[in-house]
Amino acid sequence: LREIANHALLQDTMDLVMGEDPALVEFTAITAAYGAGDQHWHADNDFTASQMHYARSFVPMYSLFIPLQDTTAAMGATSACPGTHHCGEQSNLDDVCNKLNFQVHDSRGRLAESEEDHIWKTGDVFLMNLNLYHRGPGHTDPHGTERVMLIMTVSNRPEGPYFDRRQISLGTSYSNKWDMWGMTMKDLAVIETMVKFPW
């Protein structure tokens, strides 16, 4: 967690997109083992209850997907459908996404030097808007390890001097331990002092 909080490029990017020191509103993990099927294409929040339709009522939200092991396409590396976070209507997006099917399994891109470089490396972050259509493809590699994905959802924090009446989007789980409510990304750098029982 400290590495995430102290990664200069990631923090600079997040500060540009969400303002300084975004709030952590979800912290969870998803696991898939060999034989897991395809997820359906989906956004992580409801288009009609997010900044997509009501920018004055809801704050923009983003998720960081971080694999905890090197992940190949056959292990079910996340598929994304670029640009769909701008779509105000969800009908027929499955057809479009099936054609595009951009899979995050090549985090080295043009820097790849060998076939082994064409994998989503442990700890490499995929930052996406919660309105973006994406899915976890099936895990079809009988020799691949279980795929574990750390997911952190963040949002810009309210800033004064006025009272920001916007709320976080609806339609997602917001799984977070009770003692992490109200944390920001900078708090992750000192997590061991933050997460304590109050008694």
N, C-alpha and C positions, 0 to 999 in steps of 0.2 A: 504493500500500500504506500509505503514511503517513496518507492521508486516512481509510482504513478504521480504522487503529489509533488515530487521534486523534478520531474522530467520537464526541462525548460521548454522544449519545442511544443510538447503537448499542452502545457499550462499556458503558453503564449497564444496558441491556437484557440483554446477554450476561452481565454479572457477576451479575445477579439470577437468570438461568436456570441458569448453569453455574459460578458462583463466580468469584472474582477471577482475572483474567488467564488465560482458558482456553488449553489447548494446541492448537496447529495440527497436525492429523494428516493433512490432505490439502490439496493446492493444485494445481489443474488447470484446464483450460479445455476446453469442448466447442464445436465449430463446426458449423453447418448452413447449407447453401447452398440456393438455390431448387431445388425438386424433391425435397428430402429428405422422406421419408415420416414418418408418425406413429411415435413410440416406443410400445411397449406400456406399460400402467400397471405401475408397479413401486415398490418401496421400495428404498432404497440399502443396506440391510443385511438380514440374515436375521432374521425375527421370532423364530425359535427360538434364535438366538444373539445376543440383545441384551437390553437391560434390560426389554423388554416381557414376556419370560417368566422371566428370571433376573436380577432387579435386584441381587442380592447378588454376581453374577459379572461383570456388564458395566456400564460407565458409560453414561449417556445421551449421545447424540451429535447434533449439529446441523450443518446445512450452510447456508452463505450463498451464494445464487445472485445474481450481480451481472452484468447485461448491460453489455457494453462499447460498445453503440450503442443508440439509441432502438429499441425493439422493439414491433412491432404484433402483433395476433393472427394476421394472415396470414403473418408472418415466423416464427411458431412459438413465441410467448411461452409459457413454461412453464405447464402445467396442473397443478393440485393438487386433491386430493380431501380436503377438510378433515375432520378427526376420525379418519381411518383409522390414524393413529399409535397410537390406543388399541385397535385391533382385534387380537385375539390369534389370529385365524384369517384366512387370506388368500383362501379360496375365495369366489367370487362377488363379490369386490370390484370386478372390472372392470365389471360391470353397474351397480353403484352409482356408480362414478366416471364412467362414460359419461353418466349422468343428471345428476350434479352439475356436472362439467366446469368448475370454477372456473379461469378463465384469468387469469394475472397480466399483463394488458396495460393496466391502468388504475391506475397507481400514484398518480394524483392524486385518484381517487375523487370525493367531493363537492366537492373544491376545484377540479375541472376547470372552466375557463371557456369552452373551445372544443373542437371535435372533435379538434383536434391534441393536446389534453391527454390524450386517451384512449389513451395508449401507455405502455409500461414504459420509463421514462426511463433514460438512461445513468447507471450508478452507483447506482441505487436498489436496495436490498437486499431479497431475499425470504429470511427466516430460517425454516428448517423442521427438524423432527425427522427423523432418517434413516429412521424407520419409516413416515413419511407416504407414501402412494401419490401418485405424480406422473408426468408424462411430458413430453417435448418433442414438441408437435404438429408436423405437417409444415409445411415452408416453402413456401407456395403463392403468394407475391407475386413475380411475374416482375421487378418493378422494385425489390424490396427488396434491401438489402445482405446479405451473409452475416451470420448470427447467431452472435455469439461470446459465450459465457457463462463468466465466471470463477467457479469453484466452490472454496470454502474450507470444509473440514470441521473442526469444533472439538469439544473435549470438556473436561470439567472435569479439573483436574490433581489428582493425589493430594495429600492434605494430612495432615500429622501431627497429633498425635504418634504415632498408630497407623499400622501399615503397611496401605495400601489394596491389597487383593488383586484388585480388579476389573480387568478388561481392556477394551480397545476391542472394539466389536462385530465380528462376523464377517460375511462376505458382500459386502464392498465392496472396491474396488481399492486405496485408500490411496496414490494416486500422489503422491509428494513427492520433490523433489530430495534427494539424500543430505545436502547441507549445510544442509537445513532441518529435519532430524530434531531433535526436542526443542524447537523454537521455540514461543513463546507469542504471543498477539495483541499484547502490548506490544513484543515484539521487532520487529514490523513497522514500528514507528515509527523504528527505527534500523537498517533492513534492510541498508543499505550497509556498516555495520560488522560485521554478523553473518555475511553470506554472503561468505566469503573462503576461499581455499585455505589449509589449515593449515600449509603449508610455505613 
